[in-house]
């Protein structure tokens, strides 16, 4: 299980950092490249806040909260002795996404976002990893709770 867990982190963190590097290298800040007629574009922005740009300027707070989140996830994973694949995937995705945006905040002072669906705030691969990971963690917790109540 450890190998799958670390593999997910390395893969998703790599995809996140490479995609952000490609965007920063190939595009100008604020530039938007249409992918489909009106549904999706690549739009390069730098987000100085949290999700959807809220609390811009809270860099130190976000860095501290990310370290707390990472510590909690590692503790939670360790506490669950029955280690399921779902737990490995969900914690791996959340950790990879958190690390991806943490690296941006520490190194650049902001997070590179570029996936733009026009009807939703612009986001990145790390955000996708965190969102999918949280969803899968909720499924894991729900399934685990049902096992406990059905005993």
C-alpha positions, 0 to 999 in steps of 0.5 A: 500500500505504501508504494501506491500511496507514494506513487499517487503523490509523486504522479499528481504532484508531478502533473501539477508542477509540470502543468503550471510550469508549462503555463508560466513558460508559454503564456503571459499573465492574464492571457487566455487561449480558447480550447472550445468555442465557449466552454473552456479556455486556458487562462493564466492567473496568479491566485494570492488567496485560497480557493476562488481567490478568497482571503488574498494576502493570507499567504502565511496563514495558508502555508501554516494551515497546509502544514497542519492539514498534511500532519492531520492526513498522515496521522489519520492514515496511520490511525486507520490500521485497516488501510484500504485502497480507497484511503490510500488514494484519497489521502494521496490525492489530497496530500499531492494537491496540498503540496502542489499549491504549497510549493507555489505559495512558498516559492512564488508567493501565489498559486498558478491557476489556468483551467477556465470553464468560464462558469466556474473560478479558474483552477489547476491540477492540484485543485482537481486532486484535492477535490477528488481526494476529498470526495473519495475520503468522504466515500471511505468514511461513509463506507467505514461508518456503515461497516461499524454500524452493521457489526 
